[in-house]
Amino acid sequence: MELEIKEIKIDKQAIVPTLTIGVWLKFDYYTESPISITGRLLTNNKVVAQLNEYQLNTDYKFGLKILSRDVRDKLHREHNSNRYFAQLSAILTNKTIEYIEYQREKRPDKAVNFSIEFISKHIEISAEPQRITDDVFLNVKIKKYYKNFEIEQSNWIKNYSPYLGIGNFLLLELEIPEKESVSDGWIELYDRLYLRIEKMRDALQNGDWEKTIFISRQFIEGLKFNTRKEKERKFKDEFKKLFINDNFTEQGFNEFYNGINSFFNYTSKYYHDKNKIGELNSVPTPTKEDAYFLYALAIGLLNIVGKKSNKASR
């Protein structure tokens, strides 16, 4: 019995993040038959999921025959081997996804490397007709296989990350309003802010913390209205009205808005080599925690804009 990994892909029908692992089991014609296969999925020698086989929507029937050695050798030459395609599922928790991402970030090529331990059971007929009375002719064998499977960075980001929710958990939980629910006067700004969110998510999935922070600065700049310009002054006044409609005081809105300005200045520290009086700054090192914090902040702000402008349209 031999085993070969055909593919590892996302189960798009699963409610929770799940990988499906397709394998080919190769076995001798008429003398072997698979029973079951299970296993464990590992990353960096840590178990991240148990593998369970599930039944396909195809019926299989494998026959076993007691054959003489000559007939067995002849069939083996003619048919070589039979193949059975099995699929196993691996349910991933948020914690295991985070661990997989952590290990991926440590690699220079940013690829994902899985080590997979398979356990198969199969039936094997070993005795020839004249020796049936002397030997055990039917054996159940349990065999262990170790295989490696690597997923390149580009493939992981395109075909795995979006479905595993990487960089997307908060976005889903906050239920950001769709553009259709945003009032006409805010659609252009909302579209631009939403675009920045998408760019930040892409940067997070690539592990590019510096780019994530840079885009967050662009996002916050979209809400940092320059009151010396008439159009932006009107936007700020409209923004204030949305808060007043929710029983905020003018002071409460000003404190909120001052916070936006402060975070714009905060993100600027990552990119300005000089301060306001011309002295060289110490430039902060972008980290994962910084990037995710600003991503969460941007999602929260977009949610506020979308929800409040939606109320205004009713």
MIPA-191163 format. One record per residue (C-alpha): chain; x, y, z. Coordinates in nm, 3 decimals, decimal comma, padded with zeros to 5 digits. Layout:
<recs>
REC unit      px      py      pz
REC    A       X       Y       Z
...
</recs>
This chain:
<recs>
REC unit      px      py      pz
REC    A  00,000  00,000  00,000
REC    A  00,135  00,339 -00,102
REC    A  00,009  00,690 -00,032
REC    A  00,042  01,010 -00,234
REC    A -00,097  01,356 -00,151
REC    A -00,291  01,496 -00,445
REC    A -00,404  01,831 -00,301
REC    A -00,480  02,039  00,004
REC    A -00,757  02,292 -00,041
REC    A -01,023  02,491  00,142
REC    A -01,362  02,338  00,211
REC    A -01,576  02,632  00,098
REC    A -01,895  02,466  00,224
REC    A -01,776  02,446  00,583
REC    A -01,904  02,697  00,839
REC    A -01,579  02,683  01,036
REC    A -01,240  02,705  00,860
REC    A -01,162  02,358  00,724
REC    A -00,896  02,211  00,499
REC    A -00,958  01,905  00,284
REC    A -00,666  01,678  00,205
REC    A -00,702  01,454 -00,096
REC    A -00,481  01,144 -00,116
REC    A -00,435  00,856 -00,353
REC    A -00,402  00,513 -00,194
REC    A -00,228  00,268 -00,427
REC    A -00,262 -00,104 -00,357
REC    A -00,205 -00,438 -00,529
REC    A -00,482 -00,558 -00,755
REC    A -00,702 -00,833 -00,597
REC    A -00,470 -00,889 -00,299
REC    A -00,512 -00,568 -00,098
REC    A -00,804 -00,345 -00,006
REC    A -00,810 -00,020  00,197
REC    A -01,030  00,004  00,507
REC    A -00,972  00,347  00,656
REC    A -00,730  00,636  00,685
REC    A -00,684  00,900  00,954
REC    A -00,400  01,126  01,057
REC    A -00,266  01,446  01,205
REC    A -00,173  01,780  01,047
REC    A  00,142  01,939  01,188
REC    A  00,331  02,265  01,151
REC    A  00,675  02,305  01,304
REC    A  00,625  01,970  01,485
REC    A  00,306  02,096  01,651
REC    A -00,029  01,929  01,587
REC    A -00,274  02,185  01,447
REC    A -00,558  01,949  01,348
REC    A -00,677  01,590  01,347
REC    A -00,760  01,435  01,009
REC    A -01,084  01,249  00,955
REC    A -01,191  01,068  00,641
REC    A -01,539  01,133  00,511
REC    A -01,738  00,927  00,264
REC    A -01,752  01,050 -00,095
REC    A -02,063  01,041 -00,306
REC    A -01,922  00,750 -00,502
REC    A -01,953  00,381 -00,423
REC    A -01,642  00,166 -00,431
REC    A -01,608 -00,210 -00,434
REC    A -01,275 -00,388 -00,420
REC    A -01,248 -00,764 -00,463
REC    A -01,000 -00,993 -00,290
REC    A -00,896 -01,328 -00,435
REC    A -00,686 -01,615 -00,315
REC    A -00,434 -01,649 -00,595
REC    A -00,132 -01,858 -00,672
REC    A  00,198 -01,677 -00,679
REC    A  00,219 -01,706 -01,060
REC    A -00,129 -01,560 -01,113
REC    A -00,063 -01,287 -00,861
REC    A  00,259 -01,189 -01,035
REC    A  00,084 -01,192 -01,372
REC    A -00,197 -00,965 -01,249
REC    A  00,054 -00,736 -01,090
REC    A  00,238 -00,702 -01,420
REC    A -00,081 -00,643 -01,615
REC    A -00,266 -00,413 -01,379
REC    A  00,021 -00,282 -01,168
REC    A -00,195 -00,136 -00,891
REC    A -00,541 -00,015 -00,808
REC    A -00,610  00,335 -00,674
REC    A -00,856  00,472 -00,423
REC    A -00,904  00,847 -00,375
REC    A -00,970  00,943 -00,013
REC    A -01,048  01,286  00,128
REC    A -00,976  01,390  00,483
REC    A -01,094  01,701  00,666
REC    A -00,894  01,916  00,906
REC    A -01,092  02,166  01,116
REC    A -00,885  02,471  01,210
REC    A -00,951  02,693  01,511
REC    A -00,860  03,061  01,522
REC    A -00,572  02,970  01,751
REC    A -00,429  02,714  01,508
REC    A -00,471  02,955  01,214
REC    A -00,281  03,218  01,411
REC    A -00,005  02,963  01,482
REC    A  00,019  02,864  01,114
REC    A  00,046  03,232  01,019
REC    A  00,310  03,289  01,288
REC    A  00,524  03,005  01,153
REC    A  00,475  03,129  00,796
REC    A  00,594  03,478  00,889
REC    A  00,918  03,332  01,028
REC    A  01,009  03,174  00,695
REC    A  01,208  03,381  00,443
REC    A  00,982  03,267  00,157
REC    A  00,661  03,317  00,364
REC    A  00,537  02,974  00,254
REC    A  00,328  02,734  00,463
REC    A  00,481  02,394  00,529
REC    A  00,264  02,111  00,659
REC    A  00,394  01,783  00,791
REC    A  00,126  01,517  00,773
REC    A  00,115  01,189  00,959
REC    A -00,124  00,936  00,806
REC    A -00,243  00,610  00,960
REC    A -00,400  00,363  00,716
REC    A -00,567  00,027  00,767
REC    A -00,597 -00,225  00,489
REC    A -00,672 -00,592  00,432
REC    A -00,414 -00,813  00,267
REC    A -00,437 -01,172  00,141
REC    A -00,099 -01,339  00,166
REC    A -00,140 -01,718  00,149
REC    A -00,142 -01,935 -00,163
REC    A -00,420 -02,198 -00,206
REC    A -00,208 -02,497 -00,102
REC    A -00,102 -02,328  00,221
REC    A -00,437 -02,201  00,348
REC    A -00,454 -02,468  00,618
REC    A -00,110 -02,376  00,748
REC    A -00,095 -01,997  00,728
REC    A -00,312 -01,700  00,817
REC    A -00,435 -01,596  00,476
REC    A -00,611 -01,270  00,569
REC    A -00,425 -00,991  00,747
REC    A -00,533 -00,647  00,865
REC    A -00,234 -00,417  00,842
REC    A -00,188 -00,076  01,003
REC    A  00,070  00,146  00,840
REC    A  00,205  00,494  00,915
REC    A  00,314  00,743  00,648
REC    A  00,492  01,077  00,683
REC    A  00,447  01,334  00,409
REC    A  00,533  01,703  00,362
REC    A  00,327  01,951  00,167
REC    A  00,429  02,312  00,097
REC    A  00,201  02,597 -00,010
REC    A  00,378  02,895 -00,167
REC    A  00,310  03,245 -00,037
REC    A  00,123  03,364 -00,346
REC    A -00,099  03,055 -00,345
REC    A -00,165  03,082  00,028
REC    A -00,264  03,450  00,009
REC    A -00,489  03,404 -00,294
REC    A -00,659  03,071 -00,224
REC    A -00,639  03,013  00,150
REC    A -00,612  03,336  00,353
REC    A -00,949  03,488  00,251
REC    A -01,141  03,170  00,341
REC    A -00,956  03,120  00,669
REC    A -01,049  03,473  00,772
REC    A -00,691  03,594  00,806
REC    A -00,702  03,971  00,846
REC    A -01,079  03,954  00,823
REC    A -01,222  03,839  01,157
REC    A -01,311  04,185  01,288
REC    A -01,451  04,293  00,954
REC    A -01,704  04,011  00,963
REC    A -01,799  04,059  01,328
REC    A -01,863  04,433  01,290
REC    A -02,098  04,384  00,994
REC    A -01,989  04,695  00,807
REC    A -02,282  04,840  00,609
REC    A -02,288  04,792  00,236
REC    A -02,254  05,095  00,012
REC    A -02,620  05,076 -00,087
REC    A -02,724  05,164  00,269
REC    A -02,503  05,475  00,286
REC    A -02,665  05,811  00,207
REC    A -02,572  05,974 -00,124
REC    A -02,364  06,252  00,024
REC    A -02,129  06,003  00,189
REC    A -02,088  05,739 -00,082
REC    A -01,774  05,885 -00,241
REC    A -01,591  05,914  00,093
REC    A -01,724  05,575  00,211
REC    A -01,597  05,406 -00,106
REC    A -01,250  05,553 -00,055
REC    A -01,241  05,448  00,311
REC    A -01,359  05,098  00,220
REC    A -01,086  05,075 -00,044
REC    A -00,825  05,157  00,221
REC    A -00,966  04,883  00,445
REC    A -00,926  04,630  00,164
REC    A -00,568  04,744  00,101
REC    A -00,490  04,713  00,472
REC    A -00,631  04,361  00,478
REC    A -00,416  04,263  00,179
REC    A -00,108  04,403  00,353
REC    A -00,191  04,213  00,672
REC    A -00,226  03,887  00,480
REC    A  00,119  03,949  00,333
REC    A  00,264  04,021  00,677
REC    A  00,363  04,373  00,563
REC    A  00,315  04,572  00,885
REC    A  00,477  04,889  00,754
REC    A  00,247  04,905  00,451
REC    A -00,057  04,838  00,671
REC    A  00,032  05,135  00,892
REC    A  00,098  05,358  00,592
REC    A -00,246  05,278  00,447
REC    A -00,406  05,334  00,788
REC    A -00,264  05,687  00,777
REC    A -00,432  05,738  00,440
REC    A -00,756  05,605  00,588
REC    A -00,747  05,842  00,886
REC    A -00,655  06,131  00,656
REC    A -00,988  06,074  00,480
REC    A -01,168  06,168  00,805
REC    A -00,932  06,450  00,897
REC    A -01,124  06,736  00,741
REC    A -00,938  07,061  00,671
REC    A -01,179  07,326  00,798
REC    A -00,999  07,593  00,594
REC    A -01,147  07,433  00,283
REC    A -01,518  07,492  00,234
REC    A -01,609  07,143  00,110
REC    A -01,427  06,970  00,394
REC    A -01,569  07,213  00,649
REC    A -01,919  07,118  00,533
REC    A -01,828  06,749  00,567
REC    A -01,717  06,804  00,925
REC    A -02,038  06,992  01,004
REC    A -02,243  06,706  00,855
REC    A -02,037  06,455  01,054
REC    A -02,108  06,650  01,371
REC    A -02,482  06,645  01,296
REC    A -02,472  06,265  01,279
REC    A -02,333  06,254  01,631
REC    A -02,578  06,517  01,759
REC    A -02,860  06,299  01,621
REC    A -02,737  06,022  01,852
REC    A -02,755  06,255  02,153
REC    A -02,386  06,349  02,159
REC    A -02,299  06,696  02,280
REC    A -02,082  06,920  02,066
REC    A -01,803  06,870  02,321
REC    A -01,840  06,492  02,287
REC    A -01,805  06,514  01,910
REC    A -01,502  06,742  01,939
REC    A -01,332  06,494  02,169
REC    A -01,401  06,214  01,922
REC    A -01,276  06,423  01,632
REC    A -00,964  06,532  01,821
REC    A -00,892  06,162  01,868
REC    A -00,894  06,115  01,489
REC    A -00,645  06,399  01,453
REC    A -00,427  06,249  01,726
REC    A -00,417  05,910  01,557
REC    A -00,325  06,075  01,229
REC    A -00,029  06,236  01,405
REC    A  00,049  05,902  01,568
REC    A  00,069  05,717  01,234
REC    A  00,275  06,001  01,087
REC    A  00,554  05,924  01,336
REC    A  00,635  05,611  01,132
REC    A  00,718  05,816  00,820
REC    A  00,838  06,163  00,916
REC    A  01,212  06,186  00,961
REC    A  01,186  06,537  01,107
REC    A  00,959  06,694  01,365
REC    A  00,781  07,030  01,334
REC    A  01,093  07,227  01,434
REC    A  01,324  07,041  01,195
REC    A  01,485  06,795  01,438
REC    A  01,539  06,433  01,336
REC    A  01,286  06,194  01,483
REC    A  01,344  05,843  01,606
REC    A  01,133  05,634  01,368
REC    A  00,921  05,362  01,541
REC    A  00,957  05,003  01,422
REC    A  00,629  04,874  01,271
REC    A  00,508  04,559  01,445
REC    A  00,224  04,315  01,395
REC    A  00,045  04,450  01,702
REC    A  00,065  04,808  01,570
REC    A -00,072  04,701  01,232
REC    A -00,364  04,502  01,374
REC    A -00,450  04,781  01,620
REC    A -00,475  05,039  01,343
REC    A -00,666  04,794  01,123
REC    A -00,919  04,741  01,402
REC    A -00,939  05,118  01,457
REC    A -01,001  05,179  01,086
REC    A -01,275  04,914  01,077
REC    A -01,440  05,072  01,381
REC    A -01,431  05,418  01,225
REC    A -01,570  05,290  00,896
REC    A -01,847  05,115  01,086
REC    A -01,934  05,443  01,260
REC    A -01,941  05,637  00,931
REC    A -02,154  05,372  00,762
REC    A -02,403  05,327  01,044
REC    A -02,447  05,695  01,125
REC    A -02,479  05,800  00,761
REC    A -02,728  05,518  00,715
REC    A -02,943  05,663  00,992
REC    A -02,928  06,001  00,824
REC    A -03,075  05,857  00,504
REC    A -03,388  05,723  00,675
</recs>
